Amino acid sequence: MSELLQFLFSGVTVGAVYALVALGFTIIYNASDVVNFAQGEFVMLGGMITWFAHQAGIPLPIAAFLAISITAAIGVAMNKLAIEPARGAPIVSLIIITIGASIFLQGAAQLVFDKQIHDFPAFSGNTPIRVGGATILPQSLWVIGGALAVFVGLWIFFTRTLLGRAVLATSNNRLAAQLVGINTNFVMTLSFALSAGIGALAGVLATPITLTAYNVGIAFALKGFAGAMLGGMGNPKGALVGGFLIGLIEALTAGYLSSQYKDAAAFVVILLVLFVRPQGLFGRKSTDRV
């Protein structure tokens, strides 16, 4: 029983990181119907910039704040320089642009920082907390709490604020949103800033556990995308649940089968779900009227 509990703790911790990445995917998708495959690089930048600033002597909380702010600014720049000029292009073209942005950010991080693996101190120390014969690190609680806090914040934003509803209106019909006075360009800019900031937050919270390097973004992007698809692309609740499920599947596969299969297991589950329920667990079926 303690062994299972240990695997569950590990799965929930890494699943919380995937959930944050999936929530970032959801924000961009809700605003533009674009799947932003540079989302994993925002996670990498959050961790790497925090490490770099902390190494320079900046206190860890301030370094983390700077990392989130700088990454959010990079997200805005990506929208202004890459996505906005291509507005009106096919969705596939926009997705390819985000893949190109991901490659560019990874290469830039390699030049600005280095190729080494880095970490920084945990927020509340490294003394494990014992629960039912298993242990969980205090930093894991920060990661899980961060994912839940972001989800609640986004739920309030999308359902209780005019700006959040403007994002949803832009997603449903960009032209109609413009006709009723919504500044859709500002909505897109805000969406990229939020998405990048959430990705950076995931990197800040996860780095003391998972470590960071210039090339970790692609793995986070793929797992976060898998979580978003599993839960239902564009659904914040689905992104949260999907991310946690992917993390649990990985941990249980690594624990009871082999760590060699954990990455493949998550994507096998995604393929099965997409065959059975293509809209995801919490997505709605779409119909085309002809």
SULQUIWO-V986775 format. One record per residue. PHI is phi in radians with two decimals (none if undefined). OMEGA is omega in radians with two decimals (* if undefined). Layout:
BEGIN
PHI&OMEGA + PHI&OMEGA
END
This chain:
BEGIN
none&3.13 + -1.14&3.11 + -1.14&3.10 + -1.06&-3.14 + -1.09&3.11 + -1.11&3.11 + -1.12&3.13 + -1.13&3.11 + -1.06&3.13 + -1.11&-3.12 + -1.15&-3.14 + -1.17&-3.14 + -1.12&-3.13 + -1.23&3.09 + -1.12&3.09 + -1.12&3.08 + -1.15&3.11 + -1.09&3.13 + -1.12&3.10 + -1.10&3.10 + -1.12&3.13 + -1.11&3.09 + -1.12&3.05 + -1.10&3.05 + -1.00&-3.06 + -1.10&-3.11 + -1.08&-3.14 + -1.13&-3.12 + -1.12&3.14 + -1.15&-3.11 + -1.50&-2.97 + -2.47&-3.04 + 1.16&3.13 + -1.75&3.02 + -1.61&-3.04 + -1.60&-3.10 + -1.40&2.99 + -1.53&-3.09 + -1.04&3.12 + -1.13&3.13 + -1.21&3.05 + -1.13&3.07 + -1.11&3.12 + -1.04&-3.12 + -1.12&3.10 + -1.02&3.14 + -1.24&-3.06 + -1.21&-3.13 + -1.18&3.09 + -1.07&3.11 + -1.05&-3.11 + -1.09&-3.13 + -1.16&3.14 + -1.17&3.08 + -1.11&3.14 + -1.37&3.08 + 1.79&3.13 + -1.41&3.11 + -0.95&-3.02 + -0.99&3.14 + -1.05&3.13 + -1.22&3.10 + -1.06&3.12 + -1.13&3.12 + -1.09&3.12 + -1.08&-3.13 + -1.09&3.14 + -1.14&-3.12 + -1.16&-3.13 + -1.14&3.13 + -1.15&3.07 + -1.07&3.11 + -1.13&3.09 + -1.12&3.07 + -1.07&3.10 + -1.10&3.13 + -1.08&3.11 + -1.07&3.12 + -1.11&-3.06 + -1.22&-3.01 + -1.61&-3.04 + -2.04&-3.04 + -1.47&-3.07 + -1.07&3.11 + -1.09&-3.13 + -1.70&-3.13 + -1.01&-3.08 + 1.74&3.07 + -1.28&3.09 + -1.01&-3.11 + -1.00&3.14 + -1.04&3.12 + -1.11&3.12 + -1.14&3.10 + -1.13&3.10 + -1.10&3.09 + -1.09&3.13 + -1.16&3.08 + -1.14&3.08 + -1.09&3.10 + -1.11&3.10 + -1.07&3.14 + -1.11&3.13 + -1.11&-3.13 + -1.12&3.11 + -1.14&3.11 + -1.13&3.12 + -1.11&3.12 + -1.13&3.12 + -1.11&-3.13 + -1.35&-3.08 + -1.27&-3.11 + -1.76&3.09 + -2.86&-3.11 + -1.76&-3.06 + -1.44&3.04 + -1.60&-3.03 + -2.30&2.97 + -2.66&3.04 + -2.53&-3.00 + -1.06&3.03 + -1.15&-3.05 + -1.19&-3.04 + -2.18&3.14 + 1.47&-3.08 + -2.00&3.13 + -1.30&-3.08 + -1.12&3.06 + -1.77&-3.11 + -1.54&3.12 + -2.42&3.06 + 1.00&3.14 + 1.54&3.09 + -1.96&3.14 + -2.21&3.06 + -2.42&-3.13 + -1.34&3.07 + -0.99&-3.14 + -1.14&3.09 + -1.09&3.11 + -1.16&3.06 + -1.10&-3.13 + -1.13&-3.13 + -1.12&3.12 + -1.09&3.11 + -1.11&3.13 + -1.10&3.14 + -1.16&-3.14 + -1.14&3.12 + -1.12&3.12 + -1.06&3.14 + -1.09&3.12 + -1.07&3.13 + -1.18&3.11 + -1.08&3.10 + -1.12&-3.11 + -1.08&-3.06 + -1.33&-3.03 + -1.85&-3.01 + -2.10&-3.12 + -2.13&3.11 + -1.15&-3.13 + -1.14&3.10 + -1.11&3.10 + -1.20&3.07 + -1.15&3.08 + -1.09&3.13 + -1.14&3.12 + -1.13&3.11 + -1.11&3.12 + -1.16&-3.08 + -1.18&-3.11 + -2.81&-3.05 + -1.07&-3.11 + -1.15&3.12 + -1.08&3.11 + -1.10&3.10 + -1.13&-3.10 + -1.16&3.12 + -1.64&3.00 + 1.71&3.13 + -1.42&3.09 + -1.39&-3.03 + -1.20&3.09 + -1.14&3.10 + -1.15&3.12 + -1.06&3.12 + -1.12&3.12 + -1.07&3.12 + -1.09&-3.12 + -1.09&3.12 + -1.18&3.11 + -1.13&3.13 + -1.11&-3.11 + -1.08&3.13 + -1.15&3.13 + -1.11&3.11 + -1.16&3.08 + -1.06&3.12 + -1.11&3.09 + -1.04&3.09 + -1.04&3.12 + -1.14&3.12 + -1.11&-3.09 + -1.26&-3.01 + -1.53&-3.01 + -0.98&3.11 + -1.05&3.14 + -1.78&-3.00 + -1.64&-3.04 + 1.19&-3.11 + -2.52&3.08 + -2.79&-3.06 + -1.13&-2.99 + -1.93&-3.10 + -1.46&-3.01 + -1.12&-3.06 + -1.08&-3.14 + -1.15&3.11 + -1.11&-3.14 + -1.11&-3.11 + -1.15&-3.13 + -1.23&3.09 + -1.14&3.09 + -1.11&3.10 + -1.07&3.11 + -1.11&3.13 + -1.12&3.12 + -1.20&-3.14 + -1.10&-3.13 + -1.36&-3.07 + 2.12&-3.06 + -1.01&-3.14 + 1.65&-3.12 + -1.86&-3.12 + -1.00&3.11 + -1.11&3.10 + -1.12&3.12 + -1.10&3.14 + -1.11&-3.10 + -1.16&-3.14 + -1.07&3.11 + -1.08&3.12 + -1.11&-3.14 + -1.13&3.11 + -1.09&3.11 + -1.08&3.13 + -1.16&3.11 + -1.06&3.12 + -1.04&-3.07 + -1.12&-3.12 + -1.21&3.10 + -1.14&3.13 + -1.14&-3.08 + -1.33&-3.03 + -1.79&3.09 + -1.99&3.12 + -2.86&3.11 + -1.15&3.11 + -1.18&-3.05 + -1.74&-2.98 + -1.12&3.14 + -1.18&-3.13 + -1.17&-3.08 + -1.06&-3.12 + -1.08&-3.10 + -1.35&3.02 + -1.10&3.10 + -1.08&3.12 + -1.04&3.13 + -1.07&3.12 + -1.10&-3.13 + -1.13&-3.11 + -1.18&3.06 + -1.23&-3.07 + -1.48&-3.07 + -2.47&-3.01 + -1.03&-3.12 + -1.39&-3.14 + 1.54&-3.05 + -1.18&-3.06 + -2.05&3.12 + -1.40&3.11 + -1.80&3.07 + -1.17&3.10 + -1.90&3.12 + -2.24&3.09 + -1.82&3.13 + -1.59&3.14 + -2.22&*
END
